[in-house]
């Protein structure tokens, strides 16, 4: 397992990034819901198109989003019947014949001065009665849209579709943070980056000649806490995402690591070894006052908040090998949570508090995987099966898990649905990418 603390770091600020992440589907849901995302082209009597085909720019992003989440199987555009008018009544038999259960039909119209009006409908063609018409599940129009905003709008449309069809809020309009590692003639270069949830629009917040680790988003998505070694010792910084301004938060002797924001943003859990073994502390973000909340000789690290903010889950070797424990903040009572496997670490909680996602090693196995544990039943499900999967982080809707994994001699990000039905990879075009952290909902 990688060392999380003892590496020197030098920081700087930059605001561009060359290599975005690529999405590579490695496994889809066997029974993903077939969905058609298409556009209409309206023609006048002379055969000239009156409706721009620009919706295909949006449609392609929506297809990728829906494929990425593991629940849907978008149909290829060439498989789909042609739509010649936005209000054209669909021939249900034709659409059912290509296997579609739902159809997303969109149009883009120029509004002048480089602005567009974008509209779409989500239709149910599967449950329509024989000889009947499709049911409109959602219909929205967006005015004053610029072409450079098409991708952001596409993610929003994906969120609307996902929520309408699953009952769960979509998380495609969120962002991810990660550490990029590049090999250069002068050695490795590290950068703390953020990007859209699908890896597009990367932005470099911090550049360094030494490793960066443990990014953690604030509850409002405006700040990121991370660990550095700027003065040849562990330190925790907070950086403002919009401005790039950073603040030194913790620089005690020994370890300063694993920052984790409380759900209300009032406290930061962190790991300090200023009095001996690494222990958990809480820092009041208004007063910067510290409170030690675990004690003893064990190593306590990697804190994660419960959704209600009343307890912390953390990794500890107090039982001999690393396992996950829960600390009730009111009573300070500690109880062990994981019993399946000989190594469990890096806890993350689903938004409903029911599922624990973790780095997991089975008994008689030397490989690390990502697993989930149902905290009500205790059942453990292994979600990934590579040799070294680590650093899980959950989407804010709890549906997807982003994690670090190995691909040959470099590190990449993997993504798997919480129920294990879909899986993909997000490698960088160059270098390695690691230490992912998924943002909260941003609107």
C-alpha positions, 0 to 999 in steps of 0.5 A, a space after each residue: 500500500 502506498 505511503 500516505 505521509 512521508 514524502 516532501 512537496 513543493 507547491 505552485 499554482 497553474 491554471 491549465 492542463 494538457 491531458 484530460 482523462 479518457 473514458 474506456 468502457 470495460 464492462 457494461 450492465 448485462 441488462 442495461 436499459 436500451 435508450 435512444 438519444 437522437 436529434 430531429 432535422 426539420 426541413 422547409 419545402 425547398 429541402 433546407 434544414 431549419 433546425 440545427 443538427 448541433 444537438 448531436 454535440 449534446 446527444 453524444 455527451 448524454 450518451 456517454 453519461 448514460 453509458 458511464 453510469 452503468 444503468 443504460 445501454 445507449 443505442 448507436 445513432 446509425 441504428 435509429 430511425 430518422 426524425 424530420 420534425 420536433 413534433 413528429 409522432 413516433 411510430 412506436 413499432 419502429 422504435 420498439 423494433 430497434 430495441 429502444 425503451 426510452 427516446 430522448 429527442 432534442 433540437 437546437 435552434 439559433 436565437 441570433 447573436 451566437 445564442 441558441 434555444 435547446 429543447 428536449 423530450 424524454 419519451 417512453 415508447 416501451 410501455 405505450 399501449 398497442 396502437 397508442 402514442 408514446 408518453 412524455 416523461 420530461 420536456 424542457 426548453 433552455 433559452 440563451 445557451 451559448 455553444 461553449 455551454 453545450 457540454 455543461 447543458 448536456 450533463 444537466 440533461 443527463 441528470 434530468 433523464 437519470 433522475 426521471 428514470 431511476 428516481 435518484 438525483 443525477 451526478 453528471 454535473 459534478 466534478 472530480 479532483 485527482 493527482 496527475 503524475 508525469 514523467 519528465 527529463 528532470 524527474 516526476 512532476 505532480 499536479 492537483 487537478 479538477 475536471 468534469 465528472 467525465 474527465 473533460 475540462 481539466 484544470 490544474 490547481 497546484 503544480 509540484 516537483 514532489 507528490 501531492 495527496 489526499 484531496 478532499 472537497 468541502 461540502 459546498 464544492 468551493 474548496 479542497 483540502 490536501 496534504 503537502 510537504 512544502 517544508 520537508 514535513 507534512 502539512 495540510 493546505 486548503 485551496 480555493 477552487 475559483 481563485 487558486 488562493 491557498 491557506 496553510 492549515 496544519 503544520 505540526 511536527 510529524 504527520 499532518 494528513 488525511 483531511 476530511 470535511 464534516 457534512 456541515 463544513 464546520 469541522 475538519 477531521 485530520 490525522 496528527 502524530 504530534 504526541 506520538 502515534 497517528 490519532 484523529 483530531 477535529 479542527 473547528 474551521 472558524 476558530 482553528 481549535 483542535 480536539 483530539 478524539 482518539 487515543 492509545 498506541 494504535 495507528 488511527 487514520 483515514 477518517 470519513 464522516 457519516 452523512 449525519 455528522 454524528 460519527 466518524 469511520 476510520 482505519 485502525 490497526 488496534 485489532 492487529 491488522 488494518 480494519 475499519 472502526 466507527 467512532 460515536 462523536 457524542 459518547 466517544 465509543 469506538 466499535 469495529 465495523 469490518 470483519 470480512 477479509 484480513 485488510 480493510 481501509 479507506 472507508 467511504 459512506 454512501 449518502 444514505 449511510 447504509 453502505 460502506 465502500 472500502 479498500 478490501 483484501 480477502 483472506 488468503 489473497 494478496 490483491 486489493 479490491 474495492 468492496 462495499 459492505 451493507 451496514 444493516 446486514 453485514 454482507 460484503 460485495 467485492 466490486 473490482 477484481 484487479 491486482 491493486 485497487 485503492 482510494 475509493 470515492 463515491 459520487 454524491 448520489 451514491 451510485 458510482 465509485 471512482 478509485 485508483 488502479 494499476 494499468 501496466 506500469 502506470 496508475 489510472 482511475 477506474 469507475 464501478 457502479 455501487 451495485 457492480 453492474 457497470 465498470 469503466 476506466 479513466 486513464 490520462 492521455 499521458 502519465 498516471 492519475 491517482 488519489 481521486 475525490 468526487 465533489 458534492 452536488 454543485 447546484 
